[in-house]
Every structure is written in structure tokens, then in C-alpha cells.
């Protein structure tokens, strides 16, 4: 599959697979390739539509691993998952990692730098893959120090539209482009809330919107400082509201719970393609 066709009537659920020693919520758990592959398959069985493989943590304050190390972490896991029929996206900003991951069968490049690295758009254009352009103010090492906007919603929208236009000029097909406000990437609590409250502004651009807020710090802050492994309810609330606003992809750690909730939400929202069939309706 060269690109990822989005489902209609419900958001695609993107399961997070961090093959890193230091990611903010699951760092180290899936660092061994066998464990990573097993977890990717588990995410699929829990209802993920695609699995997002990342080899470099972008948590606030993180330092990037080398390209060689990223390749070593990511490519074998991508190849193994693809071989087992899992649709795979790769969370990277490096063109060489994207190139090798696409060659191994990935169908989406998810880039927190919105394809700004030299050569990245060309690699994606040539492969014909889907791409996710994410907004970030600053860089992971320092982005949470003092995020500052005049109008966060307008600035994020304008940045994403500008990037979409540029990557289209570099050969990426318009229908392959997704956009993402980058929750927590150079944003305060109020910035995150403003973006979530006004997600329709991004949806109205016509590009499919991806939302990734799973277990992030602002959810903990709104849940009496709940630790990272106890933020499920907040994660559900944020992604279901994003779904109601029109998000087409939701990127989460807790795939089983979010996928089931999203299915119910889709029925309530009235998406015809997602009503249970007559045969499967029982009174219970
Ligand atoms: N968030 C993270 C990483 N990649 N990609 C997109 N498109 N949107 C996001 O919001 C996003 C992302 C950070 O979360 P996680 O992968 O769990 O942590 P880490 O960066 O520490 O590996």
C-alpha cells in the first residue's frame, strides 16, 4: 500500500509504537525489536487502523538520537510489521529514515517538522505516500520554555496551509496531505485548549486533520496532576471531542479503549457508514 486511504464515517485510529528508550509515556517498554513488533501486532488486534512507529522521542527537553541509531531502531520493525499486514506510518523528520521506511513498506510519513528538512518532501512525493504535516513552535529541546502567540489558532492554521502549499509545489499530491495542530509542541495549556476548541478552523481547510493528545501533560494538569499512566479518561474526552469536530485521524497509546469509544461516538454522531448492521443489533 503506497498511501493510507482514510475511513469514512469515523476517525482512523493510529496506535503509537515508540521504539525508544526515553519516550514520555512508554519509553523503554518496546525498545527491543521483538517486543516492538509484538506490540504493533497487539495494537492492530485492539483496533488500530495503522501503527505509527517512532525511533526518536520528541518529548519536551529530549535530545535526538543519531540518524544511524534511528534507522537501526525503526526499519526492521517497519519491515516486520508490514510483512504481517500492518499498515505502518513512521514518525520521522529525516529523509533517509523516511526513504528506507517507505522502501520497507510504510505508507505514511508523520513529520513533527512538517517536511521542512531538505529533501523530505521529494522523498514523500516520489513514494506517493500519505504525509502528516504537524505544527511545532521552536524545537523539542526548548519548545515548552515560553510558547508565545498573538492568535494561536490563526497562526497554526496559516503555518499548516503554507506548508501544505509548499509541499504540493514539491510534488506531494494534495489528497495525500494531512495536517495536525501539534498539541503540546510549543504550546501552553491555554494554547492547547484554544486549538482543541477551534479544531473546526483546521477541519474547514479541507485537509484531513490528525489529532494527537494521548496522555499529554496538559491532560494530566486538568486531572489533578494525574501521572502519565492514569490519563485515560482525559485522553478519551479530548479525542472524542476532536472526532465530533471532524478529526479524521486520532493518534493514541490506549488503542482498545479509544477505538471502542470512537465507534460508539461515530454511531451517535450519525455516520451512516458506521452504524452496526441489522444482523448485529441485539437488545442487550
Ligand atoms: N506527538 C508526539 C509524537 N509524534 N506526531 C503527530 N503527528 N502529532 C502528535 O501530536 C505527536 C506526534 C509525542 O508523543 P509520543 O510519541 O507518545 O512521545 P515521544 O515523542 O516522547 O516519543
py3Dmol code that shows the C-alpha trace and the ligand (Angstrom):
import py3Dmol

protein = """\
ATOM      1  CA  UNK A   1       0.000   0.000   0.000  1.00  0.00           C
ATOM      2  CA  UNK A   2       1.698   3.211  -1.123  1.00  0.00           C
ATOM      3  CA  UNK A   3      -0.597   5.514   0.868  1.00  0.00           C
ATOM      4  CA  UNK A   4      -3.235   5.194   3.593  1.00  0.00           C
ATOM      5  CA  UNK A   5      -6.870   5.549   2.497  1.00  0.00           C
ATOM      6  CA  UNK A   6      -8.817   7.192   5.324  1.00  0.00           C
ATOM      7  CA  UNK A   7     -12.010   5.532   6.528  1.00  0.00           C
ATOM      8  CA  UNK A   8     -15.279   7.381   6.054  1.00  0.00           C
ATOM      9  CA  UNK A   9     -17.702   7.983   8.914  1.00  0.00           C
ATOM     10  CA  UNK A  10     -15.237   7.516  11.750  1.00  0.00           C
ATOM     11  CA  UNK A  11     -11.685   8.582  12.502  1.00  0.00           C
ATOM     12  CA  UNK A  12      -8.788   6.271  11.746  1.00  0.00           C
ATOM     13  CA  UNK A  13      -7.114   5.145  14.953  1.00  0.00           C
ATOM     14  CA  UNK A  14      -3.331   5.453  14.796  1.00  0.00           C
ATOM     15  CA  UNK A  15      -1.649   3.364  17.502  1.00  0.00           C
ATOM     16  CA  UNK A  16       1.604   4.720  18.936  1.00  0.00           C
ATOM     17  CA  UNK A  17       4.662   2.461  18.908  1.00  0.00           C
ATOM     18  CA  UNK A  18       7.735   4.182  20.316  1.00  0.00           C
ATOM     19  CA  UNK A  19      10.896   2.157  19.706  1.00  0.00           C
ATOM     20  CA  UNK A  20      12.815   4.471  22.023  1.00  0.00           C
ATOM     21  CA  UNK A  21      14.429   4.306  25.456  1.00  0.00           C
ATOM     22  CA  UNK A  22      13.056   7.714  26.507  1.00  0.00           C
ATOM     23  CA  UNK A  23       9.552   8.496  25.222  1.00  0.00           C
ATOM     24  CA  UNK A  24       7.430  10.346  27.742  1.00  0.00           C
ATOM     25  CA  UNK A  25       4.864   7.635  28.440  1.00  0.00           C
ATOM     26  CA  UNK A  26       6.186   4.305  27.185  1.00  0.00           C
ATOM     27  CA  UNK A  27       9.929   4.915  26.841  1.00  0.00           C
ATOM     28  CA  UNK A  28      11.925   1.683  27.035  1.00  0.00           C
ATOM     29  CA  UNK A  29       8.941  -0.679  27.018  1.00  0.00           C
ATOM     30  CA  UNK A  30       9.203  -1.546  23.332  1.00  0.00           C
ATOM     31  CA  UNK A  31      12.874  -0.807  22.693  1.00  0.00           C
ATOM     32  CA  UNK A  32      13.733  -4.420  21.811  1.00  0.00           C
ATOM     33  CA  UNK A  33      12.652  -5.203  18.214  1.00  0.00           C
ATOM     34  CA  UNK A  34      10.745  -8.390  19.188  1.00  0.00           C
ATOM     35  CA  UNK A  35       8.783  -6.503  21.822  1.00  0.00           C
ATOM     36  CA  UNK A  36       8.089  -3.637  19.440  1.00  0.00           C
ATOM     37  CA  UNK A  37       6.814  -5.993  16.740  1.00  0.00           C
ATOM     38  CA  UNK A  38       4.632  -7.864  19.237  1.00  0.00           C
ATOM     39  CA  UNK A  39       3.173  -4.582  20.498  1.00  0.00           C
ATOM     40  CA  UNK A  40       2.483  -3.373  16.955  1.00  0.00           C
ATOM     41  CA  UNK A  41       0.519  -6.562  16.279  1.00  0.00           C
ATOM     42  CA  UNK A  42      -1.281  -6.152  19.593  1.00  0.00           C
ATOM     43  CA  UNK A  43      -2.290  -2.592  18.645  1.00  0.00           C
ATOM     44  CA  UNK A  44      -3.721  -3.912  15.375  1.00  0.00           C
ATOM     45  CA  UNK A  45      -5.717  -6.563  17.206  1.00  0.00           C
ATOM     46  CA  UNK A  46      -7.007  -3.886  19.591  1.00  0.00           C
ATOM     47  CA  UNK A  47      -8.481  -1.925  16.689  1.00  0.00           C
ATOM     48  CA  UNK A  48      -5.713   0.287  15.332  1.00  0.00           C
ATOM     49  CA  UNK A  49      -6.113   1.162  11.653  1.00  0.00           C
ATOM     50  CA  UNK A  50      -2.419   1.936  11.404  1.00  0.00           C
ATOM     51  CA  UNK A  51       0.621   1.812  13.671  1.00  0.00           C
ATOM     52  CA  UNK A  52       2.903   4.838  13.998  1.00  0.00           C
ATOM     53  CA  UNK A  53       6.499   3.709  14.523  1.00  0.00           C
ATOM     54  CA  UNK A  54       8.849   6.283  16.040  1.00  0.00           C
ATOM     55  CA  UNK A  55      12.547   5.895  16.802  1.00  0.00           C
ATOM     56  CA  UNK A  56      13.286   9.325  18.300  1.00  0.00           C
ATOM     57  CA  UNK A  57      11.471  10.900  21.235  1.00  0.00           C
ATOM     58  CA  UNK A  58      10.200  14.439  20.686  1.00  0.00           C
ATOM     59  CA  UNK A  59       9.088  14.987  24.270  1.00  0.00           C
ATOM     60  CA  UNK A  60       9.916  18.428  25.680  1.00  0.00           C
ATOM     61  CA  UNK A  61      13.590  18.595  26.606  1.00  0.00           C
ATOM     62  CA  UNK A  62      14.540  15.487  24.613  1.00  0.00           C
ATOM     63  CA  UNK A  63      17.735  15.109  22.598  1.00  0.00           C
ATOM     64  CA  UNK A  64      17.595  13.488  19.167  1.00  0.00           C
ATOM     65  CA  UNK A  65      19.255  10.119  18.602  1.00  0.00           C
ATOM     66  CA  UNK A  66      21.607   9.929  15.592  1.00  0.00           C
ATOM     67  CA  UNK A  67      20.268   9.071  12.141  1.00  0.00           C
ATOM     68  CA  UNK A  68      22.143   5.776  12.196  1.00  0.00           C
ATOM     69  CA  UNK A  69      20.549   4.866  15.507  1.00  0.00           C
ATOM     70  CA  UNK A  70      17.092   5.904  14.296  1.00  0.00           C
ATOM     71  CA  UNK A  71      17.471   3.703  11.193  1.00  0.00           C
ATOM     72  CA  UNK A  72      18.605   0.791  13.348  1.00  0.00           C
ATOM     73  CA  UNK A  73      15.560   1.144  15.607  1.00  0.00           C
ATOM     74  CA  UNK A  74      12.876   1.802  13.015  1.00  0.00           C
ATOM     75  CA  UNK A  75      13.494  -0.019   9.729  1.00  0.00           C
ATOM     76  CA  UNK A  76      13.494  -3.669  10.922  1.00  0.00           C
ATOM     77  CA  UNK A  77      10.318  -3.081  12.946  1.00  0.00           C
ATOM     78  CA  UNK A  78       8.576  -1.439   9.975  1.00  0.00           C
ATOM     79  CA  UNK A  79       9.599  -4.292   7.670  1.00  0.00           C
ATOM     80  CA  UNK A  80       8.374  -6.967  10.099  1.00  0.00           C
ATOM     81  CA  UNK A  81       5.024  -5.270  10.719  1.00  0.00           C
ATOM     82  CA  UNK A  82       4.408  -4.646   7.014  1.00  0.00           C
ATOM     83  CA  UNK A  83       5.206  -8.268   6.285  1.00  0.00           C
ATOM     84  CA  UNK A  84       2.492  -9.238   8.767  1.00  0.00           C
ATOM     85  CA  UNK A  85      -0.030  -6.991   7.044  1.00  0.00           C
ATOM     86  CA  UNK A  86       0.026  -3.998   9.414  1.00  0.00           C
ATOM     87  CA  UNK A  87      -0.422  -0.568   7.782  1.00  0.00           C
ATOM     88  CA  UNK A  88       2.532   1.443   9.114  1.00  0.00           C
ATOM     89  CA  UNK A  89       3.254   5.115   9.431  1.00  0.00           C
ATOM     90  CA  UNK A  90       6.676   6.383  10.507  1.00  0.00           C
ATOM     91  CA  UNK A  91       7.245   9.300  12.837  1.00  0.00           C
ATOM     92  CA  UNK A  92      10.418  10.894  11.465  1.00  0.00           C
ATOM     93  CA  UNK A  93      11.782  14.161  10.122  1.00  0.00           C
ATOM     94  CA  UNK A  94      14.841  12.639   8.436  1.00  0.00           C
ATOM     95  CA  UNK A  95      14.688  11.990   4.667  1.00  0.00           C
ATOM     96  CA  UNK A  96      16.962   8.927   4.808  1.00  0.00           C
ATOM     97  CA  UNK A  97      14.827   7.317   7.517  1.00  0.00           C
ATOM     98  CA  UNK A  98      11.689   8.116   5.513  1.00  0.00           C
ATOM     99  CA  UNK A  99      13.256   6.698   2.338  1.00  0.00           C
ATOM    100  CA  UNK A 100      14.254   3.403   3.942  1.00  0.00           C
ATOM    101  CA  UNK A 101      10.981   3.072   5.874  1.00  0.00           C
ATOM    102  CA  UNK A 102       8.969   3.658   2.695  1.00  0.00           C
ATOM    103  CA  UNK A 103      11.084   1.103   0.897  1.00  0.00           C
ATOM    104  CA  UNK A 104      10.279  -1.322   3.724  1.00  0.00           C
ATOM    105  CA  UNK A 105       6.572  -0.731   3.075  1.00  0.00           C
ATOM    106  CA  UNK A 106       5.441   2.177   5.288  1.00  0.00           C
ATOM    107  CA  UNK A 107       2.534   4.097   3.757  1.00  0.00           C
ATOM    108  CA  UNK A 108       2.528   7.328   5.828  1.00  0.00           C
ATOM    109  CA  UNK A 109       5.290   9.728   6.866  1.00  0.00           C
ATOM    110  CA  UNK A 110       4.320  11.540  10.050  1.00  0.00           C
ATOM    111  CA  UNK A 111       6.647  14.503  10.457  1.00  0.00           C
ATOM    112  CA  UNK A 112       6.611  16.801  13.501  1.00  0.00           C
ATOM    113  CA  UNK A 113       8.752  19.214  11.434  1.00  0.00           C
ATOM    114  CA  UNK A 114       6.144  19.266   8.622  1.00  0.00           C
ATOM    115  CA  UNK A 115       8.613  18.113   5.918  1.00  0.00           C
ATOM    116  CA  UNK A 116      10.929  21.110   6.463  1.00  0.00           C
ATOM    117  CA  UNK A 117      14.159  19.060   6.260  1.00  0.00           C
ATOM    118  CA  UNK A 118      15.883  19.369   2.892  1.00  0.00           C
ATOM    119  CA  UNK A 119      14.829  16.509   0.608  1.00  0.00           C
ATOM    120  CA  UNK A 120      11.957  15.237   2.785  1.00  0.00           C
ATOM    121  CA  UNK A 121       9.115  16.404   0.506  1.00  0.00           C
ATOM    122  CA  UNK A 122      10.860  14.912  -2.534  1.00  0.00           C
ATOM    123  CA  UNK A 123      11.197  11.508  -0.849  1.00  0.00           C
ATOM    124  CA  UNK A 124       7.474  11.537   0.012  1.00  0.00           C
ATOM    125  CA  UNK A 125       6.427  12.817  -3.412  1.00  0.00           C
ATOM    126  CA  UNK A 126       8.371  10.086  -5.148  1.00  0.00           C
ATOM    127  CA  UNK A 127       6.860   7.360  -2.968  1.00  0.00           C
ATOM    128  CA  UNK A 128       3.317   8.721  -3.296  1.00  0.00           C
ATOM    129  CA  UNK A 129       2.755   8.126   0.427  1.00  0.00           C
ATOM    130  CA  UNK A 130       0.397   9.999   2.749  1.00  0.00           C
ATOM    131  CA  UNK A 131       2.089  12.696   4.833  1.00  0.00           C
ATOM    132  CA  UNK A 132       1.166  14.340   8.115  1.00  0.00           C
ATOM    133  CA  UNK A 133       2.333  17.942   8.497  1.00  0.00           C
ATOM    134  CA  UNK A 134       2.465  18.930  12.164  1.00  0.00           C
ATOM    135  CA  UNK A 135       2.795  22.398  13.679  1.00  0.00           C
ATOM    136  CA  UNK A 136       5.547  22.969  16.232  1.00  0.00           C
ATOM    137  CA  UNK A 137       6.760  26.271  17.652  1.00  0.00           C
ATOM    138  CA  UNK A 138      10.513  26.074  18.317  1.00  0.00           C
ATOM    139  CA  UNK A 139      12.169  22.683  18.731  1.00  0.00           C
ATOM    140  CA  UNK A 140      11.693  19.815  21.194  1.00  0.00           C
ATOM    141  CA  UNK A 141      14.684  20.761  23.376  1.00  0.00           C
ATOM    142  CA  UNK A 142      13.290  24.171  24.302  1.00  0.00           C
ATOM    143  CA  UNK A 143       9.748  24.451  22.904  1.00  0.00           C
ATOM    144  CA  UNK A 144       7.912  24.477  26.236  1.00  0.00           C
ATOM    145  CA  UNK A 145      10.107  27.218  27.758  1.00  0.00           C
ATOM    146  CA  UNK A 146       7.971  30.168  26.679  1.00  0.00           C
ATOM    147  CA  UNK A 147       5.456  29.449  23.932  1.00  0.00           C
ATOM    148  CA  UNK A 148       4.059  32.697  22.596  1.00  0.00           C
ATOM    149  CA  UNK A 149       1.363  33.551  20.007  1.00  0.00           C
ATOM    150  CA  UNK A 150      -0.793  36.548  19.111  1.00  0.00           C
ATOM    151  CA  UNK A 151      -3.594  34.270  17.864  1.00  0.00           C
ATOM    152  CA  UNK A 152      -2.655  30.634  18.232  1.00  0.00           C
ATOM    153  CA  UNK A 153      -5.489  29.242  16.096  1.00  0.00           C
ATOM    154  CA  UNK A 154      -4.882  31.562  13.136  1.00  0.00           C
ATOM    155  CA  UNK A 155      -1.109  31.182  13.339  1.00  0.00           C
ATOM    156  CA  UNK A 156      -1.251  27.377  13.420  1.00  0.00           C
ATOM    157  CA  UNK A 157      -3.750  27.312  10.535  1.00  0.00           C
ATOM    158  CA  UNK A 158      -1.674  29.713   8.428  1.00  0.00           C
ATOM    159  CA  UNK A 159       1.526  27.770   9.079  1.00  0.00           C
ATOM    160  CA  UNK A 160      -0.105  24.476   8.085  1.00  0.00           C
ATOM    161  CA  UNK A 161      -1.701  25.941   4.959  1.00  0.00           C
ATOM    162  CA  UNK A 162       1.650  27.444   3.986  1.00  0.00           C
ATOM    163  CA  UNK A 163       3.440  24.135   4.461  1.00  0.00           C
ATOM    164  CA  UNK A 164       0.727  22.241   2.563  1.00  0.00           C
ATOM    165  CA  UNK A 165       1.057  24.652  -0.365  1.00  0.00           C
ATOM    166  CA  UNK A 166       4.836  24.298  -0.376  1.00  0.00           C
ATOM    167  CA  UNK A 167       4.897  20.503  -0.255  1.00  0.00           C
ATOM    168  CA  UNK A 168       2.285  20.396  -3.022  1.00  0.00           C
ATOM    169  CA  UNK A 169       4.663  22.526  -5.121  1.00  0.00           C
ATOM    170  CA  UNK A 170       7.370  19.978  -4.294  1.00  0.00           C
ATOM    171  CA  UNK A 171       5.226  17.229  -5.773  1.00  0.00           C
ATOM    172  CA  UNK A 172       3.178  15.751  -2.916  1.00  0.00           C
ATOM    173  CA  UNK A 173      -0.401  15.206  -4.109  1.00  0.00           C
ATOM    174  CA  UNK A 174      -2.946  17.365  -2.298  1.00  0.00           C
ATOM    175  CA  UNK A 175      -5.131  14.366  -1.425  1.00  0.00           C
ATOM    176  CA  UNK A 176      -2.218  12.731   0.406  1.00  0.00           C
ATOM    177  CA  UNK A 177      -1.714  15.624   2.862  1.00  0.00           C
ATOM    178  CA  UNK A 178      -2.972  15.585   6.474  1.00  0.00           C
ATOM    179  CA  UNK A 179      -2.492  18.426   8.945  1.00  0.00           C
ATOM    180  CA  UNK A 180      -2.032  18.419  12.724  1.00  0.00           C
ATOM    181  CA  UNK A 181      -2.024  21.314  15.250  1.00  0.00           C
ATOM    182  CA  UNK A 182       0.763  19.624  17.267  1.00  0.00           C
ATOM    183  CA  UNK A 183      -0.789  19.547  20.699  1.00  0.00           C
ATOM    184  CA  UNK A 184       1.931  20.174  23.310  1.00  0.00           C
ATOM    185  CA  UNK A 185       4.587  21.198  20.781  1.00  0.00           C
ATOM    186  CA  UNK A 186       5.452  24.744  21.875  1.00  0.00           C
ATOM    187  CA  UNK A 187       2.025  25.327  23.464  1.00  0.00           C
ATOM    188  CA  UNK A 188       0.756  26.227  26.912  1.00  0.00           C
ATOM    189  CA  UNK A 189      -2.371  24.703  28.430  1.00  0.00           C
ATOM    190  CA  UNK A 190      -4.414  27.650  27.139  1.00  0.00           C
ATOM    191  CA  UNK A 191      -2.931  27.299  23.634  1.00  0.00           C
ATOM    192  CA  UNK A 192      -3.809  23.588  23.564  1.00  0.00           C
ATOM    193  CA  UNK A 193      -7.351  24.279  24.731  1.00  0.00           C
ATOM    194  CA  UNK A 194      -7.857  27.067  22.181  1.00  0.00           C
ATOM    195  CA  UNK A 195      -6.732  24.742  19.374  1.00  0.00           C
ATOM    196  CA  UNK A 196      -8.993  21.926  20.553  1.00  0.00           C
ATOM    197  CA  UNK A 197     -11.946  24.272  20.988  1.00  0.00           C
ATOM    198  CA  UNK A 198     -11.433  25.623  17.463  1.00  0.00           C
ATOM    199  CA  UNK A 199     -10.457  22.452  15.670  1.00  0.00           C
ATOM    200  CA  UNK A 200     -13.182  23.192  13.099  1.00  0.00           C
ATOM    201  CA  UNK A 201     -10.954  26.009  11.789  1.00  0.00           C
ATOM    202  CA  UNK A 202      -8.435  23.367  10.707  1.00  0.00           C
ATOM    203  CA  UNK A 203     -11.135  20.951   9.527  1.00  0.00           C
ATOM    204  CA  UNK A 204     -12.541  23.714   7.283  1.00  0.00           C
ATOM    205  CA  UNK A 205      -9.255  23.927   5.375  1.00  0.00           C
ATOM    206  CA  UNK A 206     -10.328  20.685   3.679  1.00  0.00           C
ATOM    207  CA  UNK A 207      -7.188  18.770   4.656  1.00  0.00           C
ATOM    208  CA  UNK A 208      -7.816  15.749   6.896  1.00  0.00           C
ATOM    209  CA  UNK A 209      -6.923  16.669  10.490  1.00  0.00           C
ATOM    210  CA  UNK A 210      -4.876  14.374  12.733  1.00  0.00           C
ATOM    211  CA  UNK A 211      -5.056  14.932  16.466  1.00  0.00           C
ATOM    212  CA  UNK A 212      -2.508  13.557  18.923  1.00  0.00           C
ATOM    213  CA  UNK A 213      -3.095  14.408  22.574  1.00  0.00           C
ATOM    214  CA  UNK A 214      -2.724  10.955  24.101  1.00  0.00           C
ATOM    215  CA  UNK A 215      -1.668  11.111  27.783  1.00  0.00           C
ATOM    216  CA  UNK A 216      -0.034  14.506  27.228  1.00  0.00           C
ATOM    217  CA  UNK A 217       0.951  16.807  30.085  1.00  0.00           C
ATOM    218  CA  UNK A 218      -1.971  19.238  29.712  1.00  0.00           C
ATOM    219  CA  UNK A 219      -4.385  16.330  30.278  1.00  0.00           C
ATOM    220  CA  UNK A 220      -2.522  15.438  33.465  1.00  0.00           C
ATOM    221  CA  UNK A 221      -2.724  19.079  34.536  1.00  0.00           C
ATOM    222  CA  UNK A 222      -6.514  19.031  34.072  1.00  0.00           C
ATOM    223  CA  UNK A 223      -6.797  15.763  36.069  1.00  0.00           C
ATOM    224  CA  UNK A 224      -5.269  16.864  39.397  1.00  0.00           C
ATOM    225  CA  UNK A 225      -1.739  16.115  38.177  1.00  0.00           C
ATOM    226  CA  UNK A 226      -2.560  12.513  37.253  1.00  0.00           C
ATOM    227  CA  UNK A 227       0.608  10.585  36.328  1.00  0.00           C
ATOM    228  CA  UNK A 228       1.149   9.661  32.709  1.00  0.00           C
ATOM    229  CA  UNK A 229      -0.270   6.118  33.039  1.00  0.00           C
ATOM    230  CA  UNK A 230      -3.506   7.416  34.582  1.00  0.00           C
ATOM    231  CA  UNK A 231      -4.726   9.827  31.930  1.00  0.00           C
ATOM    232  CA  UNK A 232      -7.082   7.554  30.006  1.00  0.00           C
ATOM    233  CA  UNK A 233     -10.317   9.383  30.798  1.00  0.00           C
ATOM    234  CA  UNK A 234      -8.868  12.730  29.774  1.00  0.00           C
ATOM    235  CA  UNK A 235      -7.419  11.175  26.637  1.00  0.00           C
ATOM    236  CA  UNK A 236     -10.839   9.751  25.740  1.00  0.00           C
ATOM    237  CA  UNK A 237     -12.557  13.094  26.340  1.00  0.00           C
ATOM    238  CA  UNK A 238     -10.157  15.033  24.144  1.00  0.00           C
ATOM    239  CA  UNK A 239     -10.162  12.592  21.218  1.00  0.00           C
ATOM    240  CA  UNK A 240     -13.931  12.071  21.196  1.00  0.00           C
ATOM    241  CA  UNK A 241     -14.456  15.826  21.148  1.00  0.00           C
ATOM    242  CA  UNK A 242     -11.931  16.068  18.322  1.00  0.00           C
ATOM    243  CA  UNK A 243     -13.853  13.363  16.483  1.00  0.00           C
ATOM    244  CA  UNK A 244     -17.059  15.364  16.917  1.00  0.00           C
ATOM    245  CA  UNK A 245     -15.238  18.391  15.481  1.00  0.00           C
ATOM    246  CA  UNK A 246     -14.262  16.382  12.409  1.00  0.00           C
ATOM    247  CA  UNK A 247     -10.797  14.954  13.116  1.00  0.00           C
ATOM    248  CA  UNK A 248     -10.059  12.157  10.637  1.00  0.00           C
ATOM    249  CA  UNK A 249      -7.130  10.521  12.466  1.00  0.00           C
ATOM    250  CA  UNK A 250      -6.558  10.149  16.207  1.00  0.00           C
ATOM    251  CA  UNK A 251      -3.103   9.147  17.461  1.00  0.00           C
ATOM    252  CA  UNK A 252      -3.221   7.288  20.774  1.00  0.00           C
ATOM    253  CA  UNK A 253      -1.479   4.829  23.097  1.00  0.00           C
ATOM    254  CA  UNK A 254      -4.690   3.276  24.511  1.00  0.00           C
ATOM    255  CA  UNK A 255      -5.988   1.846  21.271  1.00  0.00           C
ATOM    256  CA  UNK A 256      -8.572  -0.614  22.587  1.00  0.00           C
ATOM    257  CA  UNK A 257     -10.389   1.941  24.718  1.00  0.00           C
ATOM    258  CA  UNK A 258     -10.218   4.809  22.229  1.00  0.00           C
ATOM    259  CA  UNK A 259     -11.219   2.663  19.225  1.00  0.00           C
ATOM    260  CA  UNK A 260     -14.269   1.313  21.071  1.00  0.00           C
ATOM    261  CA  UNK A 261     -15.286   4.765  22.281  1.00  0.00           C
ATOM    262  CA  UNK A 262     -14.800   6.230  18.805  1.00  0.00           C
ATOM    263  CA  UNK A 263     -17.030   3.536  17.333  1.00  0.00           C
ATOM    264  CA  UNK A 264     -19.852   4.442  19.724  1.00  0.00           C
ATOM    265  CA  UNK A 265     -19.283   8.150  19.142  1.00  0.00           C
ATOM    266  CA  UNK A 266     -19.483   7.614  15.372  1.00  0.00           C
ATOM    267  CA  UNK A 267     -22.866   5.943  15.744  1.00  0.00           C
ATOM    268  CA  UNK A 268     -24.142   8.759  17.969  1.00  0.00           C
ATOM    269  CA  UNK A 269     -22.836  11.357  15.548  1.00  0.00           C
ATOM    270  CA  UNK A 270     -24.844   9.566  12.876  1.00  0.00           C
ATOM    271  CA  UNK A 271     -22.212   8.487  10.430  1.00  0.00           C
ATOM    272  CA  UNK A 272     -24.191   6.122   8.178  1.00  0.00           C
ATOM    273  CA  UNK A 273     -21.138   4.064   7.229  1.00  0.00           C
ATOM    274  CA  UNK A 274     -20.593   3.225  10.841  1.00  0.00           C
ATOM    275  CA  UNK A 275     -23.960   2.075  12.139  1.00  0.00           C
ATOM    276  CA  UNK A 276     -23.940  -1.550  13.248  1.00  0.00           C
ATOM    277  CA  UNK A 277     -25.627  -3.778  10.701  1.00  0.00           C
ATOM    278  CA  UNK A 278     -29.166  -5.041  11.425  1.00  0.00           C
ATOM    279  CA  UNK A 279     -27.768  -8.539  11.951  1.00  0.00           C
ATOM    280  CA  UNK A 280     -25.545  -7.373  14.787  1.00  0.00           C
ATOM    281  CA  UNK A 281     -28.150  -5.400  16.721  1.00  0.00           C
ATOM    282  CA  UNK A 282     -29.484  -7.114  19.792  1.00  0.00           C
ATOM    283  CA  UNK A 283     -31.488  -5.578  22.630  1.00  0.00           C
ATOM    284  CA  UNK A 284     -28.643  -6.009  25.161  1.00  0.00           C
TER     285      UNK A 284
END
"""
ligand_1 = """\
22
LIG
N 3.064 13.703 19.357
C 4.180 13.017 19.667
C 4.944 12.417 18.656
N 4.561 12.486 17.364
N 3.036 13.210 15.713
C 1.933 13.884 15.387
N 1.542 13.951 14.103
N 1.160 14.518 16.326
C 1.483 14.499 17.650
O 0.752 15.116 18.465
C 2.658 13.794 18.043
C 3.431 13.153 17.032
C 4.613 12.898 21.095
O 4.042 11.766 21.689
P 4.764 10.340 21.879
O 5.114 9.725 20.568
O 3.919 9.479 22.736
O 6.052 10.658 22.730
P 7.591 10.855 22.388
O 7.725 11.974 21.420
O 8.210 11.151 23.727
O 8.104 9.575 21.787
"""
view = py3Dmol.view(width=600, height=400)
view.addModel(protein, "pdb")
view.setStyle({"model": 0}, {"cartoon": {"style": "trace"}})
view.addModel(ligand_1, "xyz")
view.setStyle({"model": 1}, {"stick": {}})
view.zoomTo()
view.show()
